[in-house]
Every structure is written in C-alpha cells, then in structure tokens.
C-alpha cells in the first residue's frame, strides 16, 4: 500500500473538481496532465447532465473539517482553468468542496500498467482512495474512474 500525505492549510500542485456529488483531486507537477484530465471529466459530466464544477486549477488549498478533506481555491485564480494550447478559460466554480478521491497522473509504461492496490491520499489524517491514471488521453478519465470505483459516483 502506498500513502501520499500533505499538511492541512497547504497549497499544493493539484486541480480540484466536483462531478455529480464526487470531489476529485488531481495531483501532479505542472505539465503532468492534471488539468486536461480534470477538464475531460468536467466536459463528460456536463454532457451527462451531471453537476460539474471547478474548485481550483493547478493550485489547491486543502483543509480538514470534521475528518473530511476540503479543497478551496487561491483567490487570484478563482474560476479560471488553463488549457494548454488553448488558453485560460472560465468554468463554473464552487468556493469549496469535500474531496472523495485523489488521482495521480502517471506516464504510460509497463511498470505503471497495474498500480498498487489500496493506495490512499491523506491530509492531516483525513484519508481518501488514491487512483492512478495514465497521461495519454486514450480513454475518458471519468469513465476510467467510474469503472474502477463505481461507488464514488452513485446517487
């Protein structure tokens, strides 16, 4: 089992969104594909007539309240999402939301074909499942997340 931990109140390299009722936290350095994957999820959720909202792009502030990880956005980038090669766009935005799953973007390789089981992401003891997505754009990120963890997207 692999665990990734961060301290609460810290701004981290992450893009945070809500699809349906599920908060998704995409982790990774600049250029890792987190914004593209998050935008693909937002677009697919919108096409499905689901709730779809941006919390923060590229920098997310994490806090913990009642044992749950809460994502919010630095004021200076609120409502903006940068699509490389397209520019900065505005997207429906929420001030904050509970995060339910962390997603790490990984490079396609034989070594990352089957990720470790039961990985978690933790912010000051508030844990959530951690999933890995290949940064190749070949498959819908939301479809992959729904297939791997359908319970996150019920109701």
Secondary structure, DSSP 8 states (H G I E B T S, - for coil): --EEEE-TT-EEEEEEEEETTEEEEEE-STTSSHHHHHHHHHHHHHHTT--EEEEESSEEEEEEETTEEEEEE-GGGTTEEEETTTEEEE--B-SEEE--EEEEEE--SGGGSS--SS-EEEETTEEEEEEEEETT-SS-HHHHHHHH-GGGG--
